[in-house]
Amino acid sequence: MISVADQHRAMGAMLLTQVRQADARVPAERRVPRTAAEMRARINTRLGQSCGQCDGAGGRTEDTSSGGVSRQNWVTCTACRGTGVA
Ligand SMILES: [Zn+2]
């Protein structure tokens, strides 16, 4: 039997996949930033002060999904200590 929680997880994974596919169809320079890190990266890039390690995002998302469970952790950039500024 499939539980409601499993159905919610499956729907969340499906929506995330669809959003990422839709984003991939938009050229990078026209793509709307969806997270604070993407907004930070865009600002730092425009100001020409991006950290070389994280491209101005201040860190990266680490995907540790397994066994049908979606898990993503934020890993702060050690070079800029999360500021995204070089
Ligand atoms: Zn950095």
PDB file of the backbone (N, CA, C, O) and the ligand in Angstrom, with CONECT records:
HET     ZN  A 101       1
ATOM      1  N   MET A   1       0.846  -1.197   0.000  1.00  0.00           N
ATOM      2  CA  MET A   1       0.000   0.000   0.000  1.00  0.00           C
ATOM      3  C   MET A   1       0.887   1.255   0.000  1.00  0.00           C
ATOM      4  O   MET A   1       1.911   1.298   0.682  1.00  0.00           O
ATOM      5  N   ILE A   2       0.491   2.255  -0.758  1.00  0.00           N
ATOM      6  CA  ILE A   2       1.242   3.505  -0.855  1.00  0.00           C
ATOM      7  C   ILE A   2       0.626   4.526   0.104  1.00  0.00           C
ATOM      8  O   ILE A   2      -0.570   4.806   0.036  1.00  0.00           O
ATOM      9  N   SER A   3       1.450   5.076   0.995  1.00  0.00           N
ATOM     10  CA  SER A   3       0.949   6.040   1.980  1.00  0.00           C
ATOM     11  C   SER A   3       0.793   7.431   1.361  1.00  0.00           C
ATOM     12  O   SER A   3       1.335   7.723   0.295  1.00  0.00           O
ATOM     13  N   VAL A   4       0.043   8.272   2.056  1.00  0.00           N
ATOM     14  CA  VAL A   4      -0.147   9.659   1.596  1.00  0.00           C
ATOM     15  C   VAL A   4       1.200  10.377   1.580  1.00  0.00           C
ATOM     16  O   VAL A   4       1.472  11.158   0.668  1.00  0.00           O
ATOM     17  N   ALA A   5       2.055  10.117   2.590  1.00  0.00           N
ATOM     18  CA  ALA A   5       3.374  10.759   2.634  1.00  0.00           C
ATOM     19  C   ALA A   5       4.198  10.372   1.412  1.00  0.00           C
ATOM     20  O   ALA A   5       4.889  11.212   0.835  1.00  0.00           O
ATOM     21  N   ASP A   6       4.126   9.096   1.014  1.00  0.00           N
ATOM     22  CA  ASP A   6       4.847   8.642  -0.186  1.00  0.00           C
ATOM     23  C   ASP A   6       4.319   9.359  -1.425  1.00  0.00           C
ATOM     24  O   ASP A   6       5.088   9.760  -2.299  1.00  0.00           O
ATOM     25  N   GLN A   7       2.992   9.515  -1.488  1.00  0.00           N
ATOM     26  CA  GLN A   7       2.389  10.210  -2.635  1.00  0.00           C
ATOM     27  C   GLN A   7       2.858  11.664  -2.680  1.00  0.00           C
ATOM     28  O   GLN A   7       3.146  12.198  -3.752  1.00  0.00           O
ATOM     29  N   HIS A   8       2.935  12.306  -1.492  1.00  0.00           N
ATOM     30  CA  HIS A   8       3.396  13.700  -1.440  1.00  0.00           C
ATOM     31  C   HIS A   8       4.849  13.812  -1.885  1.00  0.00           C
ATOM     32  O   HIS A   8       5.211  14.722  -2.631  1.00  0.00           O
ATOM     33  N   ARG A   9       5.686  12.868  -1.417  1.00  0.00           N
ATOM     34  CA  ARG A   9       7.098  12.867  -1.821  1.00  0.00           C
ATOM     35  C   ARG A   9       7.231  12.683  -3.332  1.00  0.00           C
ATOM     36  O   ARG A   9       8.033  13.352  -3.984  1.00  0.00           O
ATOM     37  N   ALA A  10       6.436  11.768  -3.872  1.00  0.00           N
ATOM     38  CA  ALA A  10       6.489  11.504  -5.311  1.00  0.00           C
ATOM     39  C   ALA A  10       6.047  12.738  -6.097  1.00  0.00           C
ATOM     40  O   ALA A  10       6.634  13.072  -7.126  1.00  0.00           O
ATOM     41  N   MET A  11       5.003  13.412  -5.599  1.00  0.00           N
ATOM     42  CA  MET A  11       4.524  14.607  -6.293  1.00  0.00           C
ATOM     43  C   MET A  11       5.585  15.713  -6.205  1.00  0.00           C
ATOM     44  O   MET A  11       5.830  16.415  -7.186  1.00  0.00           O
ATOM     45  N   GLY A  12       6.212  15.870  -5.033  1.00  0.00           N
ATOM     46  CA  GLY A  12       7.260  16.870  -4.879  1.00  0.00           C
ATOM     47  C   GLY A  12       8.414  16.624  -5.831  1.00  0.00           C
ATOM     48  O   GLY A  12       8.925  17.557  -6.450  1.00  0.00           O
ATOM     49  N   ALA A  13       8.824  15.372  -5.949  1.00  0.00           N
ATOM     50  CA  ALA A  13       9.930  15.014  -6.847  1.00  0.00           C
ATOM     51  C   ALA A  13       9.553  15.285  -8.298  1.00  0.00           C
ATOM     52  O   ALA A  13      10.367  15.774  -9.081  1.00  0.00           O
ATOM     53  N   MET A  14       8.306  14.961  -8.648  1.00  0.00           N
ATOM     54  CA  MET A  14       7.842  15.177 -10.024  1.00  0.00           C
ATOM     55  C   MET A  14       7.821  16.676 -10.347  1.00  0.00           C
ATOM     56  O   MET A  14       8.263  17.092 -11.418  1.00  0.00           O
ATOM     57  N   LEU A  15       7.303  17.485  -9.410  1.00  0.00           N
ATOM     58  CA  LEU A  15       7.237  18.935  -9.638  1.00  0.00           C
ATOM     59  C   LEU A  15       8.637  19.533  -9.757  1.00  0.00           C
ATOM     60  O   LEU A  15       8.882  20.393 -10.604  1.00  0.00           O
ATOM     61  N   LEU A  16       9.552  19.073  -8.903  1.00  0.00           N
ATOM     62  CA  LEU A  16      10.926  19.570  -8.955  1.00  0.00           C
ATOM     63  C   LEU A  16      11.564  19.241 -10.301  1.00  0.00           C
ATOM     64  O   LEU A  16      12.257  20.073 -10.886  1.00  0.00           O
ATOM     65  N   THR A  17      11.331  18.043 -10.782  1.00  0.00           N
ATOM     66  CA  THR A  17      11.851  17.632 -12.092  1.00  0.00           C
ATOM     67  C   THR A  17      11.278  18.513 -13.196  1.00  0.00           C
ATOM     68  O   THR A  17      12.006  18.956 -14.084  1.00  0.00           O
ATOM     69  N   GLN A  18       9.974  18.766 -13.138  1.00  0.00           N
ATOM     70  CA  GLN A  18       9.340  19.584 -14.176  1.00  0.00           C
ATOM     71  C   GLN A  18       9.838  21.023 -14.148  1.00  0.00           C
ATOM     72  O   GLN A  18      10.065  21.626 -15.197  1.00  0.00           O
ATOM     73  N   VAL A  19      10.010  21.578 -12.939  1.00  0.00           N
ATOM     74  CA  VAL A  19      10.509  22.956 -12.815  1.00  0.00           C
ATOM     75  C   VAL A  19      11.926  23.043 -13.384  1.00  0.00           C
ATOM     76  O   VAL A  19      12.253  23.988 -14.101  1.00  0.00           O
ATOM     77  N   ARG A  20      12.769  22.050 -13.061  1.00  0.00           N
ATOM     78  CA  ARG A  20      14.152  22.062 -13.559  1.00  0.00           C
ATOM     79  C   ARG A  20      14.195  21.908 -15.077  1.00  0.00           C
ATOM     80  O   ARG A  20      15.029  22.522 -15.743  1.00  0.00           O
ATOM     81  N   GLN A  21      13.297  21.087 -15.623  1.00  0.00           N
ATOM     82  CA  GLN A  21      13.248  20.923 -17.083  1.00  0.00           C
ATOM     83  C   GLN A  21      12.795  22.230 -17.739  1.00  0.00           C
ATOM     84  O   GLN A  21      13.334  22.634 -18.770  1.00  0.00           O
ATOM     85  N   ALA A  22      11.802  22.885 -17.135  1.00  0.00           N
ATOM     86  CA  ALA A  22      11.315  24.154 -17.690  1.00  0.00           C
ATOM     87  C   ALA A  22      12.415  25.210 -17.623  1.00  0.00           C
ATOM     88  O   ALA A  22      12.608  25.969 -18.573  1.00  0.00           O
ATOM     89  N   ASP A  23      13.144  25.259 -16.490  1.00  0.00           N
ATOM     90  CA  ASP A  23      14.243  26.219 -16.344  1.00  0.00           C
ATOM     91  C   ASP A  23      15.331  25.965 -17.376  1.00  0.00           C
ATOM     92  O   ASP A  23      15.913  26.908 -17.912  1.00  0.00           O
ATOM     93  N   ALA A  24      15.608  24.696 -17.654  1.00  0.00           N
ATOM     94  CA  ALA A  24      16.686  24.346 -18.587  1.00  0.00           C
ATOM     95  C   ALA A  24      16.385  24.841 -19.998  1.00  0.00           C
ATOM     96  O   ALA A  24      17.305  25.059 -20.787  1.00  0.00           O
ATOM     97  N   ARG A  25      15.110  25.020 -20.319  1.00  0.00           N
ATOM     98  CA  ARG A  25      14.733  25.496 -21.659  1.00  0.00           C
ATOM     99  C   ARG A  25      14.927  27.007 -21.812  1.00  0.00           C
ATOM    100  O   ARG A  25      14.945  27.521 -22.930  1.00  0.00           O
ATOM    101  N   VAL A  26      15.072  27.723 -20.676  1.00  0.00           N
ATOM    102  CA  VAL A  26      15.263  29.169 -20.725  1.00  0.00           C
ATOM    103  C   VAL A  26      16.766  29.450 -20.767  1.00  0.00           C
ATOM    104  O   VAL A  26      17.517  28.893 -19.967  1.00  0.00           O
ATOM    105  N   PRO A  27      17.213  30.310 -21.693  1.00  0.00           N
ATOM    106  CA  PRO A  27      18.642  30.640 -21.740  1.00  0.00           C
ATOM    107  C   PRO A  27      19.118  31.181 -20.395  1.00  0.00           C
ATOM    108  O   PRO A  27      18.386  31.917 -19.732  1.00  0.00           O
ATOM    109  N   ALA A  28      20.340  30.823 -19.983  1.00  0.00           N
ATOM    110  CA  ALA A  28      20.861  31.151 -18.646  1.00  0.00           C
ATOM    111  C   ALA A  28      20.736  32.631 -18.306  1.00  0.00           C
ATOM    112  O   ALA A  28      20.398  32.983 -17.177  1.00  0.00           O
ATOM    113  N   GLU A  29      21.013  33.511 -19.294  1.00  0.00           N
ATOM    114  CA  GLU A  29      20.983  34.943 -18.998  1.00  0.00           C
ATOM    115  C   GLU A  29      19.567  35.480 -18.813  1.00  0.00           C
ATOM    116  O   GLU A  29      19.383  36.588 -18.308  1.00  0.00           O
ATOM    117  N   ARG A  30      18.561  34.694 -19.222  1.00  0.00           N
ATOM    118  CA  ARG A  30      17.170  35.145 -19.068  1.00  0.00           C
ATOM    119  C   ARG A  30      16.447  34.395 -17.949  1.00  0.00           C
ATOM    120  O   ARG A  30      15.290  34.694 -17.656  1.00  0.00           O
ATOM    121  N   ARG A  31      17.112  33.431 -17.327  1.00  0.00           N
ATOM    122  CA  ARG A  31      16.502  32.598 -16.287  1.00  0.00           C
ATOM    123  C   ARG A  31      16.319  33.383 -14.986  1.00  0.00           C
ATOM    124  O   ARG A  31      17.225  34.090 -14.545  1.00  0.00           O
ATOM    125  N   VAL A  32      15.157  33.252 -14.388  1.00  0.00           N
ATOM    126  CA  VAL A  32      14.873  33.938 -13.134  1.00  0.00           C
ATOM    127  C   VAL A  32      15.536  33.176 -11.991  1.00  0.00           C
ATOM    128  O   VAL A  32      15.384  31.958 -11.901  1.00  0.00           O
ATOM    129  N   PRO A  33      16.278  33.874 -11.103  1.00  0.00           N
ATOM    130  CA  PRO A  33      16.872  33.166  -9.970  1.00  0.00           C
ATOM    131  C   PRO A  33      15.791  32.657  -9.026  1.00  0.00           C
ATOM    132  O   PRO A  33      14.889  33.408  -8.654  1.00  0.00           O
ATOM    133  N   ARG A  34      15.873  31.388  -8.636  1.00  0.00           N
ATOM    134  CA  ARG A  34      14.835  30.780  -7.793  1.00  0.00           C
ATOM    135  C   ARG A  34      15.226  30.679  -6.330  1.00  0.00           C
ATOM    136  O   ARG A  34      14.369  30.474  -5.471  1.00  0.00           O
ATOM    137  N   THR A  35      16.506  30.821  -6.041  1.00  0.00           N
ATOM    138  CA  THR A  35      16.955  30.699  -4.650  1.00  0.00           C
ATOM    139  C   THR A  35      17.778  31.922  -4.270  1.00  0.00           C
ATOM    140  O   THR A  35      18.225  32.680  -5.130  1.00  0.00           O
ATOM    141  N   ALA A  36      17.969  32.101  -2.964  1.00  0.00           N
ATOM    142  CA  ALA A  36      18.788  33.220  -2.480  1.00  0.00           C
ATOM    143  C   ALA A  36      20.199  33.107  -3.043  1.00  0.00           C
ATOM    144  O   ALA A  36      20.817  34.120  -3.373  1.00  0.00           O
ATOM    145  N   ALA A  37      20.718  31.879  -3.157  1.00  0.00           N
ATOM    146  CA  ALA A  37      22.074  31.683  -3.682  1.00  0.00           C
ATOM    147  C   ALA A  37      22.157  32.128  -5.142  1.00  0.00           C
ATOM    148  O   ALA A  37      23.142  32.740  -5.556  1.00  0.00           O
ATOM    149  N   GLU A  38      21.110  31.813  -5.924  1.00  0.00           N
ATOM    150  CA  GLU A  38      21.104  32.223  -7.334  1.00  0.00           C
ATOM    151  C   GLU A  38      21.022  33.746  -7.441  1.00  0.00           C
ATOM    152  O   GLU A  38      21.648  34.340  -8.319  1.00  0.00           O
ATOM    153  N   MET A  39      20.255  34.377  -6.554  1.00  0.00           N
ATOM    154  CA  MET A  39      20.155  35.840  -6.563  1.00  0.00           C
ATOM    155  C   MET A  39      21.500  36.461  -6.178  1.00  0.00           C
ATOM    156  O   MET A  39      21.943  37.428  -6.797  1.00  0.00           O
ATOM    157  N   ARG A  40      22.151  35.894  -5.142  1.00  0.00           N
ATOM    158  CA  ARG A  40      23.449  36.380  -4.681  1.00  0.00           C
ATOM    159  C   ARG A  40      24.482  36.250  -5.807  1.00  0.00           C
ATOM    160  O   ARG A  40      25.279  37.157  -6.046  1.00  0.00           O
ATOM    161  N   ALA A  41      24.447  35.093  -6.495  1.00  0.00           N
ATOM    162  CA  ALA A  41      25.400  34.849  -7.579  1.00  0.00           C
ATOM    163  C   ALA A  41      25.197  35.866  -8.697  1.00  0.00           C
ATOM    164  O   ALA A  41      26.164  36.379  -9.260  1.00  0.00           O
ATOM    165  N   ARG A  42      23.933  36.156  -9.018  1.00  0.00           N
ATOM    166  CA  ARG A  42      23.672  37.104 -10.104  1.00  0.00           C
ATOM    167  C   ARG A  42      24.177  38.497  -9.749  1.00  0.00           C
ATOM    168  O   ARG A  42      24.785  39.172 -10.580  1.00  0.00           O
ATOM    169  N   ILE A  43      23.924  38.926  -8.511  1.00  0.00           N
ATOM    170  CA  ILE A  43      24.388  40.251  -8.069  1.00  0.00           C
ATOM    171  C   ILE A  43      25.910  40.310  -8.086  1.00  0.00           C
ATOM    172  O   ILE A  43      26.491  41.259  -8.611  1.00  0.00           O
ATOM    173  N   ASN A  44      26.562  39.289  -7.506  1.00  0.00           N
ATOM    174  CA  ASN A  44      28.029  39.283  -7.441  1.00  0.00           C
ATOM    175  C   ASN A  44      28.654  39.241  -8.827  1.00  0.00           C
ATOM    176  O   ASN A  44      29.699  39.851  -9.054  1.00  0.00           O
ATOM    177  N   THR A  45      28.024  38.526  -9.756  1.00  0.00           N
ATOM    178  CA  THR A  45      28.534  38.450 -11.124  1.00  0.00           C
ATOM    179  C   THR A  45      28.407  39.808 -11.806  1.00  0.00           C
ATOM    180  O   THR A  45      29.335  40.269 -12.471  1.00  0.00           O
ATOM    181  N   ARG A  46      27.246  40.443 -11.635  1.00  0.00           N
ATOM    182  CA  ARG A  46      27.036  41.764 -12.251  1.00  0.00           C
ATOM    183  C   ARG A  46      28.016  42.797 -11.713  1.00  0.00           C
ATOM    184  O   ARG A  46      28.455  43.684 -12.445  1.00  0.00           O
ATOM    185  N   LEU A  47      28.357  42.681 -10.431  1.00  0.00           N
ATOM    186  CA  LEU A  47      29.273  43.622  -9.805  1.00  0.00           C
ATOM    187  C   LEU A  47      30.730  43.234 -10.046  1.00  0.00           C
ATOM    188  O   LEU A  47      31.643  43.952  -9.639  1.00  0.00           O
ATOM    189  N   GLY A  48      30.946  42.083 -10.716  1.00  0.00           N
ATOM    190  CA  GLY A  48      32.302  41.643 -11.019  1.00  0.00           C
ATOM    191  C   GLY A  48      33.095  41.258  -9.792  1.00  0.00           C
ATOM    192  O   GLY A  48      34.315  41.423  -9.774  1.00  0.00           O
ATOM    193  N   GLN A  49      32.433  40.745  -8.756  1.00  0.00           N
ATOM    194  CA  GLN A  49      33.120  40.411  -7.508  1.00  0.00           C
ATOM    195  C   GLN A  49      32.867  38.966  -7.081  1.00  0.00           C
ATOM    196  O   GLN A  49      32.956  38.638  -5.898  1.00  0.00           O
ATOM    197  N   SER A  50      32.551  38.104  -8.050  1.00  0.00           N
ATOM    198  CA  SER A  50      32.232  36.715  -7.724  1.00  0.00           C
ATOM    199  C   SER A  50      33.434  35.946  -7.208  1.00  0.00           C
ATOM    200  O   SER A  50      34.549  36.089  -7.711  1.00  0.00           O
ATOM    201  N   CYS A  51      33.187  35.133  -6.203  1.00  0.00           N
ATOM    202  CA  CYS A  51      34.191  34.206  -5.693  1.00  0.00           C
ATOM    203  C   CYS A  51      34.429  33.139  -6.775  1.00  0.00           C
ATOM    204  O   CYS A  51      33.479  32.613  -7.355  1.00  0.00           O
ATOM    205  N   GLY A  52      35.690  32.832  -7.032  1.00  0.00           N
ATOM    206  CA  GLY A  52      36.030  31.878  -8.072  1.00  0.00           C
ATOM    207  C   GLY A  52      35.639  30.440  -7.738  1.00  0.00           C
ATOM    208  O   GLY A  52      35.436  29.622  -8.635  1.00  0.00           O
ATOM    209  N   GLN A  53      35.535  30.138  -6.452  1.00  0.00           N
ATOM    210  CA  GLN A  53      35.216  28.764  -6.038  1.00  0.00           C
ATOM    211  C   GLN A  53      33.733  28.425  -6.208  1.00  0.00           C
ATOM    212  O   GLN A  53      33.391  27.304  -6.584  1.00  0.00           O
ATOM    213  N   CYS A  54      32.848  29.399  -5.928  1.00  0.00           N
ATOM    214  CA  CYS A  54      31.404  29.118  -5.935  1.00  0.00           C
ATOM    215  C   CYS A  54      30.662  29.960  -6.973  1.00  0.00           C
ATOM    216  O   CYS A  54      29.431  29.949  -7.004  1.00  0.00           O
ATOM    217  N   ASP A  55      31.382  30.680  -7.815  1.00  0.00           N
ATOM    218  CA  ASP A  55      30.783  31.534  -8.845  1.00  0.00           C
ATOM    219  C   ASP A  55      29.831  32.576  -8.262  1.00  0.00           C
ATOM    220  O   ASP A  55      28.874  32.987  -8.918  1.00  0.00           O
ATOM    221  N   GLY A  56      30.096  32.997  -7.035  1.00  0.00           N
ATOM    222  CA  GLY A  56      29.313  34.065  -6.420  1.00  0.00           C
ATOM    223  C   GLY A  56      28.098  33.611  -5.640  1.00  0.00           C
ATOM    224  O   GLY A  56      27.395  34.440  -5.062  1.00  0.00           O
ATOM    225  N   ALA A  57      27.832  32.308  -5.610  1.00  0.00           N
ATOM    226  CA  ALA A  57      26.630  31.793  -4.945  1.00  0.00           C
ATOM    227  C   ALA A  57      26.807  31.693  -3.424  1.00  0.00           C
ATOM    228  O   ALA A  57      25.823  31.712  -2.685  1.00  0.00           O
ATOM    229  N   GLY A  58      28.038  31.587  -2.964  1.00  0.00           N
ATOM    230  CA  GLY A  58      28.277  31.446  -1.530  1.00  0.00           C
ATOM    231  C   GLY A  58      28.289  30.002  -1.057  1.00  0.00           C
ATOM    232  O   GLY A  58      28.474  29.724   0.128  1.00  0.00           O
ATOM    233  N   GLY A  59      28.091  29.097  -1.988  1.00  0.00           N
ATOM    234  CA  GLY A  59      28.097  27.670  -1.645  1.00  0.00           C
ATOM    235  C   GLY A  59      27.468  26.859  -2.748  1.00  0.00           C
ATOM    236  O   GLY A  59      27.281  27.336  -3.868  1.00  0.00           O
ATOM    237  N   ARG A  60      27.143  25.618  -2.415  1.00  0.00           N
ATOM    238  CA  ARG A  60      26.512  24.770  -3.426  1.00  0.00           C
ATOM    239  C   ARG A  60      25.563  23.800  -2.736  1.00  0.00           C
ATOM    240  O   ARG A  60      25.686  23.526  -1.542  1.00  0.00           O
ATOM    241  N   THR A  61      24.619  23.289  -3.510  1.00  0.00           N
ATOM    242  CA  THR A  61      23.679  22.305  -3.003  1.00  0.00           C
ATOM    243  C   THR A  61      24.252  20.922  -3.248  1.00  0.00           C
ATOM    244  O   THR A  61      24.651  20.586  -4.363  1.00  0.00           O
ATOM    245  N   GLU A  62      24.286  20.128  -2.190  1.00  0.00           N
ATOM    246  CA  GLU A  62      24.779  18.763  -2.296  1.00  0.00           C
ATOM    247  C   GLU A  62      23.573  17.828  -2.247  1.00  0.00           C
ATOM    248  O   GLU A  62      22.780  17.865  -1.307  1.00  0.00           O
ATOM    249  N   ASP A  63      23.452  17.000  -3.263  1.00  0.00           N
ATOM    250  CA  ASP A  63      22.318  16.069  -3.335  1.00  0.00           C
ATOM    251  C   ASP A  63      22.726  14.717  -2.760  1.00  0.00           C
ATOM    252  O   ASP A  63      23.618  14.050  -3.287  1.00  0.00           O
ATOM    253  N   THR A  64      22.064  14.320  -1.672  1.00  0.00           N
ATOM    254  CA  THR A  64      22.356  13.026  -1.059  1.00  0.00           C
ATOM    255  C   THR A  64      21.119  12.138  -1.104  1.00  0.00           C
ATOM    256  O   THR A  64      20.921  11.288  -0.236  1.00  0.00           O
ATOM    257  N   SER A  65      20.290  12.342  -2.122  1.00  0.00           N
ATOM    258  CA  SER A  65      19.062  11.545  -2.266  1.00  0.00           C
ATOM    259  C   SER A  65      19.401  10.075  -2.432  1.00  0.00           C
ATOM    260  O   SER A  65      20.369   9.710  -3.099  1.00  0.00           O
ATOM    261  N   SER A  66      18.583   9.244  -1.812  1.00  0.00           N
ATOM    262  CA  SER A  66      18.748   7.801  -1.974  1.00  0.00           C
ATOM    263  C   SER A  66      17.470   7.091  -1.540  1.00  0.00           C
ATOM    264  O   SER A  66      16.699   7.615  -0.737  1.00  0.00           O
ATOM    265  N   GLY A  67      17.265   5.941  -2.060  1.00  0.00           N
ATOM    266  CA  GLY A  67      16.123   5.124  -1.666  1.00  0.00           C
ATOM    267  C   GLY A  67      14.780   5.816  -1.851  1.00  0.00           C
ATOM    268  O   GLY A  67      13.859   5.603  -1.063  1.00  0.00           O
ATOM    269  N   GLY A  68      14.661   6.651  -2.897  1.00  0.00           N
ATOM    270  CA  GLY A  68      13.390   7.318  -3.170  1.00  0.00           C
ATOM    271  C   GLY A  68      13.150   8.542  -2.300  1.00  0.00           C
ATOM    272  O   GLY A  68      12.110   9.189  -2.422  1.00  0.00           O
ATOM    273  N   VAL A  69      14.103   8.872  -1.414  1.00  0.00           N
ATOM    274  CA  VAL A  69      13.968  10.052  -0.566  1.00  0.00           C
ATOM    275  C   VAL A  69      14.857  11.153  -1.117  1.00  0.00           C
ATOM    276  O   VAL A  69      16.053  10.953  -1.329  1.00  0.00           O
ATOM    277  N   SER A  70      14.255  12.333  -1.350  1.00  0.00           N
ATOM    278  CA  SER A  70      14.997  13.462  -1.886  1.00  0.00           C
ATOM    279  C   SER A  70      15.612  14.257  -0.736  1.00  0.00           C
ATOM    280  O   SER A  70      14.897  14.744   0.140  1.00  0.00           O
ATOM    281  N   ARG A  71      16.952  14.389  -0.742  1.00  0.00           N
ATOM    282  CA  ARG A  71      17.662  15.125   0.306  1.00  0.00           C
ATOM    283  C   ARG A  71      18.668  16.059  -0.334  1.00  0.00           C
ATOM    284  O   ARG A  71      19.487  15.626  -1.146  1.00  0.00           O
ATOM    285  N   GLN A  72      18.619  17.333   0.019  1.00  0.00           N
ATOM    286  CA  GLN A  72      19.601  18.286  -0.488  1.00  0.00           C
ATOM    287  C   GLN A  72      20.106  19.134   0.657  1.00  0.00           C
ATOM    288  O   GLN A  72      19.321  19.674   1.437  1.00  0.00           O
ATOM    289  N   ASN A  73      21.422  19.250   0.758  1.00  0.00           N
ATOM    290  CA  ASN A  73      22.043  20.031   1.831  1.00  0.00           C
ATOM    291  C   ASN A  73      22.844  21.175   1.239  1.00  0.00           C
ATOM    292  O   ASN A  73      23.479  21.029   0.194  1.00  0.00           O
ATOM    293  N   TRP A  74      22.809  22.316   1.916  1.00  0.00           N
ATOM    294  CA  TRP A  74      23.604  23.459   1.499  1.00  0.00           C
ATOM    295  C   TRP A  74      25.002  23.327   2.091  1.00  0.00           C
ATOM    296  O   TRP A  74      25.155  23.130   3.296  1.00  0.00           O
ATOM    297  N   VAL A  75      26.027  23.437   1.238  1.00  0.00           N
ATOM    298  CA  VAL A  75      27.414  23.387   1.681  1.00  0.00           C
ATOM    299  C   VAL A  75      28.012  24.763   1.441  1.00  0.00           C
ATOM    300  O   VAL A  75      28.183  25.180   0.296  1.00  0.00           O
ATOM    301  N   THR A  76      28.334  25.477   2.533  1.00  0.00           N
ATOM    302  CA  THR A  76      28.871  26.828   2.442  1.00  0.00           C
ATOM    303  C   THR A  76      30.283  26.808   1.848  1.00  0.00           C
ATOM    304  O   THR A  76      31.107  25.968   2.210  1.00  0.00           O
ATOM    305  N   CYS A  77      30.547  27.734   0.943  1.00  0.00           N
ATOM    306  CA  CYS A  77      31.866  27.852   0.328  1.00  0.00           C
ATOM    307  C   CYS A  77      32.886  28.271   1.384  1.00  0.00           C
ATOM    308  O   CYS A  77      32.677  29.247   2.104  1.00  0.00           O
ATOM    309  N   THR A  78      33.988  27.531   1.471  1.00  0.00           N
ATOM    310  CA  THR A  78      34.999  27.841   2.480  1.00  0.00           C
ATOM    311  C   THR A  78      35.886  29.014   2.040  1.00  0.00           C
ATOM    312  O   THR A  78      36.423  29.739   2.879  1.00  0.00           O
ATOM    313  N   ALA A  79      36.036  29.196   0.724  1.00  0.00           N
ATOM    314  CA  ALA A  79      36.904  30.264   0.218  1.00  0.00           C
ATOM    315  C   ALA A  79      36.380  31.658   0.576  1.00  0.00           C
ATOM    316  O   ALA A  79      37.150  32.531   0.975  1.00  0.00           O
ATOM    317  N   CYS A  80      35.072  31.860   0.431  1.00  0.00           N
ATOM    318  CA  CYS A  80      34.489  33.192   0.693  1.00  0.00           C
ATOM    319  C   CYS A  80      33.626  33.187   1.951  1.00  0.00           C
ATOM    320  O   CYS A  80      33.013  34.201   2.284  1.00  0.00           O
ATOM    321  N   ARG A  81      33.574  32.067   2.645  1.00  0.00           N
ATOM    322  CA  ARG A  81      32.768  31.872   3.863  1.00  0.00           C
ATOM    323  C   ARG A  81      31.296  32.221   3.646  1.00  0.00           C
ATOM    324  O   ARG A  81      30.639  32.785   4.521  1.00  0.00           O
ATOM    325  N   GLY A  82      30.796  31.874   2.461  1.00  0.00           N
ATOM    326  CA  GLY A  82      29.369  32.022   2.189  1.00  0.00           C
ATOM    327  C   GLY A  82      28.930  33.356   1.655  1.00  0.00           C
ATOM    328  O   GLY A  82      27.747  33.545   1.374  1.00  0.00           O
ATOM    329  N   THR A  83      29.857  34.299   1.503  1.00  0.00           N
ATOM    330  CA  THR A  83      29.457  35.625   1.019  1.00  0.00           C
ATOM    331  C   THR A  83      29.319  35.661  -0.511  1.00  0.00           C
ATOM    332  O   THR A  83      28.557  36.463  -1.050  1.00  0.00           O
ATOM    333  N   GLY A  84      30.052  34.797  -1.196  1.00  0.00           N
ATOM    334  CA  GLY A  84      30.041  34.797  -2.660  1.00  0.00           C
ATOM    335  C   GLY A  84      30.924  35.878  -3.253  1.00  0.00           C
ATOM    336  O   GLY A  84      31.041  35.996  -4.472  1.00  0.00           O
ATOM    337  N   VAL A  85      31.545  36.666  -2.386  1.00  0.00           N
ATOM    338  CA  VAL A  85      32.403  37.765  -2.837  1.00  0.00           C
ATOM    339  C   VAL A  85      33.870  37.348  -2.742  1.00  0.00           C
ATOM    340  O   VAL A  85      34.317  36.817  -1.725  1.00  0.00           O
ATOM    341  N   ALA A  86      34.612  37.602  -3.837  1.00  0.00           N
ATOM    342  CA  ALA A  86      36.028  37.222  -3.861  1.00  0.00           C
ATOM    343  C   ALA A  86      36.846  38.081  -2.927  1.00  0.00           C
ATOM    344  O   ALA A  86      38.058  37.897  -2.823  1.00  0.00           O
TER     345      ALA A  86
HETATM  346 ZN    ZN A 101      32.807  31.212  -2.595  1.00  0.00          ZN2+
END
